[in-house]
Amino acid sequence: MMSMSTDRTETAAAPAAFETRDGPLARSGIFVVRVGVALLWIQNVAWKVPPDFGERENTGLYLFTNFAIDHPVFPPFTWFVENTVLPAFPLFGWMTLFMEAGLGAFLLIGLATRFWAVVGVIQSLAISMSVLNAPNEWHWAYYLMILVHIAIFATAAGRCYGVDGVLRPRWEQSGKRFDKLLARLS
């Protein structure tokens, strides 16, 4: 005859693997979200076309950047775009291309994921301040971009089937400053 305490232990232990943050179902979900967001950034790099990023034809990144002026969301940001970004637009275009490609690549492999999640929040805020009031834009898309990066940060998503999960124990044990920094960024 089984005791009641054994029954409770067995019942509680079986679903725990799926209900906890460290269970395989939770880890797989975090992994899928991280990879999905990485693919979002990688796909969005495709329409940022060098060398002028749409400046000559008023398309692409240039068009969407101008939405910050044509449909202002936050006046100081509008001033910054008009007086700093647009006068040096090719440089801004290259910086955006490399930053978003980096976001996609690092989130995809799960390396320094918490750092890149913060970059994702900042970039999503910048995009929001450019296009939030533009015609035919669904504002929740930008709020969700911000929220998903917060979730990636909060769950340390690179530790779920990512490089952070493999290398973080070594970084934490190492006495090197750079390794300690990587442990914090993961």
C-alpha positions as CSV (number, residue, x, y, z in Angstrom):
1,M,0.0,0.0,0.0
2,M,1.4,3.4,-0.9
3,S,1.4,6.2,1.6
4,M,-0.2,9.5,0.9
5,S,3.2,11.4,0.9
6,T,4.5,9.1,-1.8
7,D,1.5,9.8,-4.0
8,R,1.9,13.6,-3.6
9,T,5.6,13.4,-4.4
10,E,5.1,11.4,-7.5
11,T,2.2,13.5,-8.7
12,A,4.0,16.8,-8.0
13,A,7.3,15.6,-9.6
14,A,5.9,14.4,-12.9
15,P,4.5,17.7,-14.2
16,A,7.2,19.8,-12.5
17,A,9.5,19.2,-15.5
18,F,7.0,21.1,-17.7
19,E,5.8,23.7,-15.2
20,T,9.0,25.2,-14.0
21,R,11.2,27.7,-15.7
22,D,13.9,25.0,-16.2
23,G,11.6,22.3,-17.5
24,P,12.1,21.2,-21.1
25,L,8.8,22.7,-22.3
26,A,9.6,26.1,-20.8
27,R,13.1,26.0,-22.1
28,S,11.9,25.0,-25.6
29,G,9.4,27.9,-25.5
30,I,12.0,30.4,-24.6
31,F,14.3,29.1,-27.3
32,V,11.5,29.4,-30.0
33,V,10.7,32.9,-28.9
34,R,14.4,33.9,-29.1
35,V,14.9,32.4,-32.5
36,G,11.7,33.9,-33.8
37,V,12.8,37.4,-32.7
38,A,16.2,36.8,-34.3
39,L,14.5,35.9,-37.6
40,L,12.4,39.1,-37.3
41,W,15.6,41.2,-37.2
42,I,17.3,39.2,-39.9
43,Q,14.4,39.6,-42.2
44,N,14.2,43.3,-41.5
45,V,17.8,43.8,-42.5
46,A,16.8,42.8,-46.1
47,W,15.1,46.1,-46.9
48,K,17.9,48.3,-45.6
49,V,19.7,48.5,-48.9
50,P,23.1,50.2,-49.1
51,P,24.7,52.5,-50.1
52,D,22.0,55.2,-49.8
53,F,19.3,53.2,-47.9
54,G,16.5,54.6,-50.0
55,E,17.6,58.3,-49.7
56,R,17.6,59.0,-53.5
57,E,14.1,57.6,-54.1
58,N,12.6,58.4,-50.7
59,T,12.0,54.7,-50.0
60,G,13.1,52.0,-47.5
61,L,14.9,53.1,-44.3
62,Y,15.0,56.7,-45.5
63,L,11.2,56.9,-45.9
64,F,10.5,55.3,-42.5
65,T,13.1,57.5,-40.8
66,N,11.4,60.6,-42.2
67,F,8.1,59.5,-40.6
68,A,9.7,60.7,-37.3
69,I,9.5,64.2,-38.9
70,D,6.3,63.9,-40.9
71,H,4.3,62.2,-38.1
72,P,6.1,63.1,-34.8
73,V,5.8,61.0,-31.7
74,F,8.3,62.6,-29.4
75,P,9.5,66.2,-30.3
76,P,13.0,65.8,-29.0
77,F,13.4,62.6,-31.1
78,T,12.0,64.4,-34.1
79,W,14.6,67.2,-33.6
80,F,17.4,64.6,-33.3
81,V,16.4,62.9,-36.5
82,E,16.1,66.1,-38.4
83,N,19.3,67.7,-37.2
84,T,21.6,64.7,-36.6
85,V,20.4,61.6,-38.4
86,L,19.3,62.9,-41.8
87,P,22.4,65.1,-42.4
88,A,24.5,61.9,-41.9
89,F,22.0,59.4,-43.3
90,P,24.4,57.0,-45.0
91,L,26.3,56.6,-41.8
92,F,23.1,56.1,-39.8
93,G,22.0,53.5,-42.4
94,W,25.1,51.5,-42.0
95,M,24.9,51.7,-38.2
96,T,21.3,50.5,-38.4
97,L,22.2,47.7,-40.8
98,F,25.0,46.4,-38.6
99,M,23.1,46.8,-35.4
100,E,20.0,44.9,-36.6
101,A,22.2,42.2,-38.3
102,G,24.0,41.8,-35.0
103,L,20.7,41.6,-33.1
104,G,19.5,38.9,-35.4
105,A,22.8,36.9,-35.4
106,F,23.5,37.1,-31.6
107,L,19.9,36.3,-30.7
108,L,19.9,33.4,-33.1
109,I,22.9,31.7,-31.6
110,G,22.1,32.8,-28.1
111,L,25.3,34.7,-27.3
112,A,25.4,37.7,-24.9
113,T,21.6,37.5,-25.1
114,R,20.8,39.8,-22.2
115,F,23.0,42.5,-23.8
116,W,21.3,42.1,-27.2
117,A,17.9,42.1,-25.5
118,V,18.7,45.6,-24.2
119,V,19.9,46.7,-27.6
120,G,16.6,45.3,-29.0
121,V,14.5,47.3,-26.5
122,I,16.5,50.5,-27.5
123,Q,16.1,49.8,-31.2
124,S,12.4,49.0,-30.8
125,L,11.9,52.3,-29.0
126,A,13.7,54.2,-31.7
127,I,11.6,52.5,-34.4
128,S,8.5,53.3,-32.4
129,M,9.4,56.9,-32.1
130,S,9.8,57.0,-35.9
131,V,6.7,55.3,-37.1
132,L,4.2,55.0,-34.3
133,N,2.0,57.8,-35.6
134,A,2.6,57.0,-39.3
135,P,-0.5,56.0,-41.4
136,N,-1.5,52.4,-41.4
137,E,0.9,51.4,-38.6
138,W,-0.3,49.0,-35.9
139,H,1.1,50.5,-32.7
140,W,0.9,47.2,-30.8
141,A,3.5,45.7,-33.1
142,Y,6.0,48.1,-31.6
143,Y,4.9,47.6,-28.0
144,L,5.1,43.8,-28.6
145,M,8.7,44.2,-29.9
146,I,9.6,46.0,-26.8
147,L,7.9,43.5,-24.5
148,V,9.4,40.4,-26.2
149,H,12.9,41.8,-25.7
150,I,12.1,42.4,-22.1
151,A,11.1,38.8,-21.9
152,I,14.3,37.6,-23.6
153,F,16.3,39.7,-21.0
154,A,14.2,38.4,-18.0
155,T,14.5,34.8,-19.0
156,A,18.2,34.9,-20.0
157,A,17.0,33.3,-23.2
158,G,20.5,32.4,-24.5
159,R,20.8,29.9,-21.7
160,C,18.1,27.8,-23.3
161,Y,19.8,25.9,-26.1
162,G,22.2,28.8,-26.9
163,V,25.8,29.6,-26.6
164,D,25.3,31.4,-23.3
165,G,24.0,28.1,-21.8
166,V,27.1,26.2,-22.9
167,L,29.8,28.8,-22.0
168,R,28.3,30.7,-19.0
169,P,29.6,28.1,-16.4
170,R,33.1,28.6,-17.8
171,W,32.8,32.3,-17.8
172,E,31.6,32.4,-14.2
173,Q,34.5,30.2,-13.0
174,S,37.1,32.1,-14.9
175,G,39.1,34.8,-13.1
176,K,39.4,36.9,-16.3
177,R,37.5,40.2,-16.4
178,F,36.3,39.7,-20.0
179,D,34.8,36.3,-19.0
180,K,33.1,37.8,-16.0
181,L,31.6,40.5,-18.3
182,L,30.3,37.9,-20.7
183,A,28.7,36.0,-17.8
184,R,26.8,39.2,-16.9
185,L,25.8,39.8,-20.5
186,S,24.4,36.3,-20.8
